[in-house]
Amino acid sequence: MKNTMLLKIPSKSENERFARTVCAAFLLEVDPTIEEMSEIKTAVSEAVTNAIIHGYNSGEGEVVITGELSDRTVTYTIKDSGCGIPDIEKAREPLYTGKPETERSGMGFSIMEAFMDELVVESEPGKGTTITMIKRLSENAE
């Protein structure tokens, strides 16, 4: 069984909640645990927020979210065409923030890594960032 989704949203902070809700609803057919659902919603929220706050500097742009569900493995890709990340390894360090003047914790990538099984970050300055997150869901006893 394979299912896919595509969601394109304007880079406005109020759309972050909508994106996480859509990504959660996409999983309902495979009946994930409450913990898995919560972890996925949090990881998606972090990725979308990063695209809005860092990718577009809270300006105008589009965030594209794709989802693929195959058996009990879900893959989400969050892509922006914003400013990109000059140093991905530095950006992935816990507590590092590219916006120290804001109240950002610098834990976005750490949270995504903790809640998902795989995290791939691809970025090019001036061209945007693509975050791919994979999570293998447990087999629920019915």
DOTIMAR-627351 format. One record per residue: residue in three letters; x negated, z, y of N, C-alpha, C, O in turn. Coordinates in steps of 0.001 Angstrom, whole numbers, plus 524288, in hexadecimal, padded with zeros to 5 digits. Layout:
N
ALAXZYXZYXZYXZY ...
% end
This chain:
142
MET7FCC0800007FB728000080000800007FC8680000804DF7F9158035180568 LYS7FD6D7FC4C808657FA817FC0980D467FE627FB14811B0801CD7F7B781150 ASN7FDC87FE16815D98011B7FD8281A647FD9F7FD9681F2F7F98F8002981F2D THR7FF277FACF823497FC0B7FAB88280D7FF817FBA282CCF804417FAE682C9D MET7FD057FD43831187FFCA7FDF5836067FC357FC5383A7E7F76D7FC61839FF LEU7FE987FAE483ED07FBC07F97D843887FEB37FBCC848298036A7FB02848B6 LEU7FBE87FEA284B767FE42801088500F7FAAB80000854B27F5FE8011985478 LYS7FCDC7FDE7858DF7F9EC7FD0585DB17FC918002F861F68013F7FFA2862E9 ILE7F98080384864897FBAE806DC868A37F85A8068D86D937F39C805D186D46 PRO7FAD78071C8721C7F7CF80785876F47F49880C91876DE7F6358107887492 SER7F01380C6E879607EC88810F0879517EE4B8152287D307EBBD8162C88120 LYS7F2B48177987BED7F4D781BBC87F167F50F8209587BAB7F6908204E8771C SER7F38E8250787DE27F33A829C587ABD7F86582B3E8782F7F86B82D92873FA GLU7FCC7829EB87AAA801D582B4187845802E68281C87345806728297B87053 ASN7FFF98240287243800B3820E886D847FDC78231B868D87FE958215586472 GLU7FA6D826EB869B77F77382946865697FB2582BC4861717FA6C82B1385CBC ARG7FF0A82E9D8633D802C68312885FB6805DA82D1B85C98806C782DC8857EC PHE8076C828E385F3880A47824AD85C94806EB822528583B808D08216D853E7 ALA801F282154859667FE6581F008558A7FDCF82285850BE7FE00820A284C53 ARG7FD1E8277F851917FC6C82B0984D178017082B81849E78013C82C1384522 THR805EE82B4584C8380AEC82B82849BF80BC4826A38467180D8282702841F9 VAL80A8D822168489780B1381D31845A48076A81D3A840ED808F981BB683CA2 CYS8028D81EF4841B67FECD81F1683D5D80085822EA839217FFAA821F083480 ALA802E98273983AA9804F082AF9836D68098E828A7833E4809E48292D82F1F ALA80D1A8261B836AB811B4823C68342B8101D81F958303F812B181EE582C3F PHE80BEC81CD18315E809F0818B882DE6808A881AE48287B808EE8180B8249D LEU8074781FDD8282D805B58224D8233480A2C8248E8200480970825DD81B72 LEU80EC58250882252812FC827E281FCC81466825D781A61815EE828DE816F9 GLU813E7820C0819928156081E8E8147C812148209680FF7813C98205B80B7A VAL80D5D822978110D80A158249A80CD580A1982A8F80C948073182CDD80984 ASP80D5F82D1080FCC80E3D832B080F9980922835DA80FC9807DC8389E80C10 PRO806378357081421801698388F81491802BD83E57815218072883FBB8166A THR7FEE0841B1814287FFAF84745814F88001E8485081ADB7FE8F8451381E0D ILE8023784CC781C32802A784E48821B57FD3684E9C8241E7FC6884D0082894 GLU7F97F850B4821267F41685123823187F1B884BBE824147EF4784ADF82821 GLU7F26E848248206B7F065842D3821287F2D48403D825EC7F01F83DBE82903 MET7F7E9840D7826807FAA583E9082AF47F87D840C2830117F77E83DD7833C1 SER7F7C8845DC830437F5C48486B834F17F0398468C836357EEFF8457783ABB GLU7ECEC8462B832447E78684466833137E75B83EC7835117E45B83D8D8389F ILE7EA8483B6A832D27EAA0835F38346D7ECAB8357483A007EA778328F83D24 LYS7F0D78383F83B3B7F2FB83811840887EEF1839E4844877EE7B8379E848BD THR7EC0F83DF3843397E80E83FFA846C57E3A283C0B847767E1E083B2684BD9 ALA7E1D0839AF843327DD8E835DD843867DF3883118846B47DC3F82F38849FD VAL7E3EF82F21845C07E5F082AA4848B97E65B82C1984E7C7E4E782906851E2 SER7E84D830B584F917E8D583286854ED7E39083296857B47E329830DD85C2D GLU7DF93834888551D7DA52834B8857657D84882F38858857D61582E3D85CAF ALA7D90482BA7854CF7D714826488557C7D9DD82383859F47D75F820E285D1E VAL7DEFF8241685A397E2018218C85E5F7E0A2823F4863A97E0098212486784 THR7E02482911863DD7DEAF82BAF868BA7D950829DE86A8F7D88A828F186F36 ASN7D59882958866F17D0648275B8685D7D0BE821EF86AC37CE2A820D286EAA ALA7D3EF81E8C8686E7D4838193E86A777D6A5819538700C7D4DA816688736D ILE7DA7581CAC870F07DCF481CF58761D7D94E81F6E87A237D86E81D3B87E52 ILE7D732823F9878DE7D4118270087C997CEAC8249487D6A7CCEF823EB881DA HIS7CC07823428791B7C6A38215B8797E7C65581B69879B37C36D8193D87CDB GLY7C94B818CC876627C90681319876347CAC18108687B337C83B80CF087D2C TYR7CF1F8126A87D3A7D14981007881F67D0CB81394886BE7D2F38126388ADF ASN7CDFA817EA886337CD6781B9A88A8E7D2B381CDF88CFC7D33481D53891BF SER7D69B81D70889A27DC0381E9088B2A7DE6E81A3B88E7A7E26181B1289115 GLY7DC098159388E5F7DE28811138912A7E19080DD488D8E7E30E80F9488954 GLU7E2C78091888F407E641805BE88C367E35A802CF887F07DEF380103888A8 GLY7E5E9802648838A7E3D27FF9587F177E7A87FFF587A987EC08801D987B3B GLU7E6017FE28876197E95D7FE418717D7E669800C286CF87E1CD7FFB086C1E VAL7E9238041686A1E7E70380670865657E9EA803F7860D17EEB8803F1860A9 VAL7E6F1801E385D1E7E9377FF49858937E822802AA853C27E3A9803FC85296 ILE7EC5180401851097EBEB8074684C637EDF28042C847C37F25580236847D5 THR7EAB7803C0843BF7EC7E8015183EEB7EC3E8056E83A9F7E8E8808E583AA4 GLY7EFC8804F2837087EFE080870832957F0678054582D9E7F3148014682D80 GLU7EDDC8070F829907EE5D804A48246A7EEE7809008206D7EBC880CA882047 LEU7F2E18088A81D3E7F3DB80C57819287F39D8097B813F67F6BF805FF812E3 SER7EFD980B01810C57EF268089280BB07EEB780CEE807A67EB1581015807CA ASP7F27380D10804117F2F681169800697F36281669803A27F7208170880697 ARG7EFAB819F1803237EFEE81ECF806247EB4E81F3E809E07E9738238780B08 THR7E97D81AC680BBA7E54A81AAD80F967E7558182C8148D7E96F813D981477 VAL7E6B081AF9818EC7E86A818E281DEF7E3A2817D5821557DFF981AF282188 THR7E3C281366823F97DFA3811EF827A27E228810E082CE37E5BF80DB482D4C TYR7E04481387830E57E2018128A8363B7DD60810848395B7D90781289838F7 THR7DE6480C8683C6F7DA6F80A7883FFD7DCA280AC9845817E0E0808CF8469E ILE7D9B080D4C848E77DB4880DD984E5C7D73F80AE2851997D29580C0785165 LYS7D9208070F854967D595803948576A7D7108034B85D287DBA5802EB85E91 ASP7D2FF8037A860747D3CF8028C866067CFE87FE66867CC7CC027FD618652D SER7D1057FC1486C357CD837F82386E7A7CB2D7FA48873817CA597F76C87748 GLY7CA247FF518737C7C83F80200878227C268801A7878E77BFF27FDBD87795 CYS7C035805D787B137BABA805CF87CC07B6D1806408784E7B2388051087910 GLY7B87F807EB873B57B4E68087886F4C7B1BB80D7D86F977B1E4810518737A ILE7AEDC80E8886B6A7ABAB8134586B037A5F58119B86AE67A45980ED086755 PRO7A2D98134586EBE79D5C811A286ED979A15813F886A6B7967C8116B86880 ASP79B47818C5868C67983F81B5F864AC79C0D81E11860EC79DAF8227F861D7 ILE79D6E81B5785CB27A15481D5F858FB79F86822778567F7A2978262285600 GLU79A87822B9854EB7989A8277B852597990D82C30855FC79A9F830688544A LYS797B782B8685AE27982D82FC285EC079DED8314585F6C79F42835E385F92 ALA7A14882D5885FD47A6E082E5F8608A7A9358315385BF07AD078342C85C96 ARG7A6F1830AD857447A9098334E852A17A70F838E38520B7A8D283BB384E90 GLU7A37383A868555C7A17C83FE08550D7A5B8843B2856CB7A854842CF85ABC PRO7A66984801853D27AA4984BEC855657A92184DFF85AE37A49F84EEB85C48 LEU7AD3084EB185DE67AD20850C6863347AB0584CFA8674D7AAEC84E4986BED TYR7A95884855865B97A7A684483869A27AC75841F786C0C7B0118407386942 THR7AC828417E871307B0B683EAB873C87AE6683B13877E47AAD783C8C87AC6 GLY7B0728366B8781A7AED0832B487C167B171833C5881487B04A831348852F LYS7B4FC83794881577B7D5838ED886207B79283ED5887077BB838418C88691 PRO7B2E8840CF888507B26B8467A8890B7B5A08489388DA07B6C184D3E88DDB GLU7B71A845208914C7BA38846DA895CA7BFE7847E5894577C2C984A448975F THR7C1848462488FBD7C6D98472688DFC7C6C984BA688A167C29F84D8688895 GLU7CB5184D53888807CBA18519F884C07CBC984F8B87F2F7CF47850E887C2C ARG7C80284C4087DCF7C7A784A10878917C40984D848754F7C00D84F578774A SER7C55984E728705E7C245851FC86D217BD9F84F5A86A857BA0085202868CC GLY7BDAB84A2D86A357B96D84784867887B9C4847FF861A27B5D78476185EED MET7BE6B8491985F9A7BF10849EA859F47C23184591857507C359845FA852AA GLY7C3968416D85A257C6E683D4E857F77C4DD83AF6852EA7C7A383ADC84EFC PHE7BFFD83910852FF7BDE0836A784E437BD3683AAC849E57BE0D8396F84553 SER7BBB283F7F84B457BB1884399847497C04B844B88449F7C07F8457383FDF ILE7C47E844DA847AD7C9AF845C4845707CB3D8413E841E67CD378421983D9A MET7CA5C83C6A843B07CBA9837DF8406D7C8A68380E83B497CADC8370683724 GLU7C3998396083B887C067839A7836C87C24583DF1833207C24083D4382E5D ALA7C3E28425F835557C59B846C98321F7CAB6845A082F477CB718474D82AD5 PHE7CE47842BD831D77D377841EC82FA77D41083CEE82C757D7D783C6982987 MET7D06F8394782CF47D0CF8345982A117CC5783413826267C870836D2826BE ASP7CCDD830CB822287C8C18304C81E407C44E82CCE820187BFCF82D9981E95 GLU7C584828FA823547C1868257C8256F7C2BE8245982B1E7C748823E882CA5 LEU7BE9D823E282E3B7BF218228D833BF7BAD181EB6835277B63181FD983478 VAL7BC5981A308371D7B89B8163B838DC7B9B68153083E9D7BE278142884023 VAL7B59981579841CA7B61681477847637B2BA80FBC848BC7ADFE80FB9847E3 GLU7B54380BBD84AD67B27D8070B84C8E7B3A080659852547B81E806B9853FF SER7AF8F80555855627B05B804CC85AFD7AC0C8018885D637A79A8017185B8E GLU7AD837FEDE861877A9BD7FBDB864877AB077FCA286A4A7AF6C7FBA286BF7 PRO7A72C7FE6D86D577A8327FF3E872E67AA857FA5B875727A8937F601874CD GLY7AEB87FB3C878557B1627F70787B107B5507F405877CB7B82B7F0BD879D7 LYS7B57D7F51E872A97B8FC7F22C86F3C7BCE77F58986C487C0A07F37E86A07 GLY7BC1C7FAA986C447BFED7FE0C869C07BDFD800D2864EF7B96D8007486375 THR7C1948039A862887C05F806F085E0C7C48C8064C859E07C92F805CD85B0C THR7C2D180652854FC7C65D80640850827C50A80AED84D117C09380B9E84B6B ILE7C8FA80E1884C057C8608129B848947CB9F81194843B37D04C810828440A THR7C923811E983F337CBD78113B83A3D7CBA08166A837497C770818A183674 MET7D03B8184C835B87D0A381D45832F57D37E81C6682DD17D78C819D382D9F ILE7D14B81E97829AB7D3A081E04824757D4A58236A822307D166826F28228F LYS7D945823F781FCF7DA91828DE81D237DD3382794817F77E0E282480817B7 ARG7DB3282A09813D57DD958298D80EA87E14782E3580E007DFAB832BA80E4B LEU7E63582CFF80D1E7EA2B8311780CA87EA598332D8071D7E95D830558035C SER7EB9B83825806A67EBFA83A928017A7F0C0838707FE997F44E83634800F0 GLU7F0B68392E7F98C7F543837BD7F6617F90783C557F6777F7D2840837F46B ASN7FD8083B957F8C88016983FB87F914804548402F7F3E98061483C4F7F1AA ALA804CD845047F2188080C845F17ED6B80DC0846027EF3C80F12848A47F309 GLU811088432D7EC9281680842E17EE3A819E08468E7EB2C81E98846CE7EC12 
% end
